């Protein structure tokens, strides 16, 4: 007697795209949270500077706002910039070197989920930095901002991390794991100083103030200062144009780096 094997039709469930992006973001955040060299340093430095120069040393007014309010914006911009650059550039350069990006190509995960997770993770750490600065300012620094102004300031700074995430992707595609931190700091430290994030902008030498207009952190800080009532005298659209320009140029460089890796790895 012959028997006929019956093969039931096998259907594979299509992965939920949103769930894939959320899971990749979750694990990217947890990975960096468990790396003290990233999580502690990213959060510690702006908070430490704020405690030292804002809460312990400075109580006078700067312009028409208090020092503690001014430094929330300044060190908030500094922290957002650091979280974005190190969160994208350092991680991307390491993943490229270890072949982790190539390994992910063999999975059903869309390539964009990897970059989405990097950017959102950086924005999450940026939000943590700004929220800690606001907490210290409200609790110990005598900062008084209305709820709408506080939310707008948080949104401005966290959204302002996007151009620096793009800049980090550009650096990450052309840096090795050993050179990435140094290359990041070549941009990070001088731009922070010259943009008035460490020393109030009006106290900087005149020639540095001229340079600052061409630096992205200056424009993000000016937008955030405008939220708390310290106007720069420059239309906000100019600041937006500078940040969008940085993002577009950086994404173009990152795109070139991505295609270079594609050709090299076949």
N, C-alpha and C positions, 0 to 999 in steps of 0.2 A: 504494500500500500504506500503510495507516495503522499507525502505531506507537503503542503505549500506554506512556506514561512510567510507570515504576515508582518510587514514592517510598518508599524504605526508612524504616521507623519510626525516628524519632530519639528517643533517650532521654537525658535529662540526669541526670547523677549528682547525687544530693543531697549537699550539702556536709556534711562531718563536723563536727558541732557542737563537739565537744571540740577539734578541730584549729583551728577558727575562733577559739575563745577563746584558745587557746595562741598562735596567730600574732599576734593583736591585742595580747596581753600582751607578747610578745617585742618587737614593734616599738615599743610604748609605752615599754618599758624602754630600748631602744636610743636612742630619740629623746631621752629625758631624760638618759641617760648622756652624750650628745654635746652637751648644753647645760650649759656650765660654770656659768652663773648658777644652775642648779638643783643639778646633781650635786656640784660642788665645795663650794658654800656649805652644802648640806644635810649633807654629811659633815664638812666642815672645822670648822665652829663647835663642835659638841660635842666633837670630838677635840682641838681647840686648847685649849678650856677645861679638858679633862681633863689634858692635858699640863702646862698652866700651874698650875692650882690643885691637881691631884692628885699629879702626879709631881715637880714642881719645888718646890712650896711646902708641901704638907700631908702629914705623916706621923703625926700624932697620931690617937688613936681618937675616933670619934664614936659615942656609945652603947657598944654592945658589938662594933662592927666598926671596921675601919681606915678612914681617910679615902679611900684608893684604892678600897676596895670600895664605900663609901658613894657616891662620886662616879660610879662605873660606873652605879649605879642612877639617880642624879639626872640626869646628863647623857645617860644612855640614854633616859630618859623625855623629856627635852628634845629629843633628836635624833629620836626616834620621832614626837613631836608635830609637829616642823617638817617632816619628810619627808611626813607624812600631809596636813597642811594645804596646804602649797605644792604637793605633787604632785597633789592633786585640785582645789583651788579655783583656782589660777592657770591650770592647763591647761584646765579646763572653761570658765572665763570667756573665755579666748582663743579656744577652739574655737567657742564660741557667737557671738562677735563676728565671726569670720572666715567663719562659715557652714559650718564643717567638720562640725558635727553634722547640718545639713540635707543636706549632700552624702552623708553616710554612710547616710541614710535611703533613698537610691536604690540602695544595694547590698544583696545578700542577707544581709549580716551582721545578726544580731539586735541590737537596740539595747542589750540588757543586756551584750553583749560589750564594748562601749565602757567602761561603768562598771566591769565586772569587771576590765578591763585597768588602769584607773586605780588601783583599790584594790590589786590584787596588785603593781603596780609600786611603789606607796608602801610596801607591806609589805616588798618586796625591799630597797629603800633603807633602811628601818628596820632590817632584819636586818644590812645592811652596817655601819651605824653601831654597833650593839650589838656585833657581832663584832670590830670594830676596837678598841672600848673594852675588851673582854675581853682581846684580844691584848696591848694596852698594859699592862693591869693585871697579867696573868699574867707578862709578860716583864720589865717594868721596875718595876712597883708593888708587888711582893711579895704579890699577891692569891692566896689559896689557897681555891679552891672545888672541891668534888667534882664529878665529871662529871654526876651526876643534878641537882645544884643548878644547875650552869652551864646545862644544857639547859632546865631549868624556868624559869630567869631569862630566857633567850633567848626561850622560847615566850611567857612572860607579857608581855614588852615588845612583841614583834612582834604578838601577838594583840591587845594593848592599843591598837595603832594603828587598829583598825577603827572605834571610836567617833569618832576624830579624822578619819578618812577621810569618815565620814558628815557630820561638821561641815564639812569642806572642800567637799563636794558642795553643802551648803546655802548656803555663802558663794558658791561659784562660780556658782550660778544667780541671784544677786542682785547680783553685782559686775561691773564692766567690767574689761577687761584692765589699764587704768591704775590703777583703784582697788583691785583685788584684793590686791596686796602690802601696801598700807597697811591695808586692812581686816583682813587676816590678822594683821598685827603688832599691831593693836589688841587682839586676843584672845590672841595667842601670847606676847607679851612680858610683859604684866602677870600673866597666869595662871601663867607659868613662875616669875616672881619670888615671887608670893604663895603658890605651892605648895611652896616650899622647894627648888626645883631649882637655884638659884644660890647661895643661902645656906642652910646646914643649917636645917631647919624649927625646931628647938628654939631657935635664935638669933634668930628673927624676932620682932618686937613681938607682944604678946599679941593685939591687935585684928586683925592680919593672920592670925595662926593661926586665929582664928575665921572669917575670910573663906575661908580655904583649904578648909575642910570643904565648901564649896559649889562648888569648882572641880574639874573633871574630872582635870587632871594630878595633883592631890594624891592622888586615889584610885588612879590607876594606879601612881604612885610607892609608895604604901603597900602595894599588893599585891606589888610587886617587892621592896620592903624586907623584907617578910615572908618571901620566898623565901630571902634571905641571912641571916635571923635577927634582924632588927630589927623587932620587933612594934610596932604603933601603939596597941594596946589597944582598937581598934574591930573588931568582927566583920568578917571578909572579905566576908560577904554584903552589908554596907552599901556597900563599895567597888564590888562588882559591880553593885548596883542603881543607883548613881550613873552608872557608865559605860554601862550598858544604857539608862538614862533619857536620857543625852545622845544616844546613837545613835538612839533612837526619835524624839525631838524633831527632831533634825537631818534624819533621813530624811523626816519629815513636811513639813518646810520645803522640802527638795529636791524632793519630789513635787509640792508646790504650784508651785514654780518651773518644773518640767518641764511641767506642764499649762498654765501661763501662756504658756510659749514655744510650745506646741502650738497654742493658740488664736490667738496673735499671728501665727504663721507660716502659719496655715491648714492 
